[in-house]
Amino acid sequence: MAKFMSLFRRSTGSRELRRQPLFTGMSWLVLVFLYAPIAVLVVFSFNDNRSVVRWTEFSLRWYAAALENDDIRRSAMISIQVAFTATVFSTVIATMAALATTRGGVYRGRAAAIALINQPLMIPEIVTAIATLAFFSILRQLTGVTGIGWLILAHTVFCVPFAYMPIRARLSDMSVTYEAAAADLYASPWQAFRHVTLPLLMPGVMAGAMLAFVVSLDDVIITLLVAGPGETTLPIYILGQIRRGVTPEVNAVSTILIGLTVAMVTLTFFLQRKQK
Amino acid sequence: MIDVKHVTKRFGEGQTAVTALGDISLAIPEGSFFTLLGPSGCGKTTLLRLIAGFELPTEGEIALDGDSIGHLAPNNRPVNTVFQSYALFPHMSVARNVGFGLEMLKRPKAEIEATIHEMLELVQLGEFASRRVDQLSGGQQQRVALARALAPRPKVLLLDEPLSALDLKLRKGMQSELKRLQNETGITFVFVTHDQGEALAMSDQIAVMSAGAVRQVGTPEEIYTAPQSRFVADFIGDTNIVNATLLGFDGDKAKIRFGEGTPLTVQTASTSLTPGAVHVALRPETIDVVDEGSDRALLRGAVVDSTYFGAGSQMLVRLDDGVDVHVQVATSRAIGARVGLECDTSMLHVLED
């Protein structure tokens, strides 16, 4: 979560800090501990050997094996289906919430509303997961409805604050004069949103959607508890495989996931920069 | 014709409420270039936003050609605004910006195209139609903003300090351009500024505002030569304000005297002032410097500063009661010299406080 938060902070003047002794050493140490394990995982996904500790030769065989594995393909499809749907819903909800908290004027309880939207970020995920499990069990019994909808609903809910952050940031930076100008030029509130606010907000919406997608794709704890039979997502499948020891096949799938995540976060970063 | 009737605007509630406008009434004639002039915080921009519909009056009514518009949303008023920051839509071309109003009004495509073309020609930006707005200079953006606001042919065009972001040379050019546009279109312009030079140069009528109230409404000449109050005289430029004693009234004229001098009959802003100490406006260009002993001298003092500016000199004379007076002269006197000041008494003007 911290890595996402840091995306929204503007860099502060760090020239002074850089001159402090140990600064460079500490930075490298932290970076190595953060990324060395990932680098090892990525390297050994290309290893032509069953071992994940001894390098022999470069090969793509584990990628081929992973792609041919029906379980992996099925769980990847479920992951994408859940992530995509949850992203669409959570982004729409987050956009409405951001509009209400930046364009609705000053009203009683606005600060509380913002805090409530962001609060899920601070609650331990296991708590949310157990609460969701219990709550959904009741709802499932009451309604008799089953299926993947519940998982999508759970993902939508925890994705909202992630999508909300960049959208709200963009809206706060955006001058309300554009909307005033649109209204002045005979645009109804809907027309002003459609032709002026939304196009100008788009970089924020895209950034929010991508964060939501990545967060949904990555999720384990809530999914583990809420997902029903036949709703195994990719992270859950990997977790299951790991119990039988780390295989290069898992390395290959993880590498693909990392690649996807990095691409998303990078794109988000550039979208955020472009809007400045 | 815009009728502002007893409009009050308060921001906030209860104890923390701030009154931006207090019971203002104003009639803005149709087809005129009308300026709201005043220092920042005087309420001029609030009044503009009330006419545009971005704010609603706390009390009072605003009527346009007899129809009450004070409660309408901005998109339902035949009024367009040129914003101080221009607020051009950055994601649209120049042409789409200009056509936006008509597009929202769902006018036929052909009419929109023709109007865009006509408006861009009017502001001399014909060849810039397909440009992005961030490829234009500040002066060009300004003219696009004007074209965009004029395109729907509003009854009233509101201009919120539109020239303040331009450099001096560009500003002078835009002043005459705005005046020309107003003449050509015949649309009522309501122009907000804190620059009295701009106001005097462009306006048919000026309303001088301070602290949420209208202090005086008149033509530039009336405001300049016959300021009613000390505030207006002070704000409108380099007028000298000197102390005098009010003796009484003679019809619509006031009888005053400076110090122990002879009584004079002069113009006055009001005939309901109480006799005693008053302030009198004295324009620098109506003053002649004479010898201290001359019996034509109305005021006496010593030269404390003198600035040569080519065509003559500007002298600063400190009167015996300590008030400083600016005087324009052809040949200046030595600093420290005692002088007398004579002036055209028909140009003297007693002020309200």
Interface residues (C-beta under 8 A of the other chain):
Chain A: S175 T177 Y178 A180 A181 A182 A183 D184 L185 Y186 A187 S188 Q191 A192 H195 V196 P199 L200
Chain B: A52 G53 F54 A73 P74 N75 V79 N80 T81 F83 S85 A87 L88 F89 P90 H91 F100 G101 M104 L105 R148 A149 P152
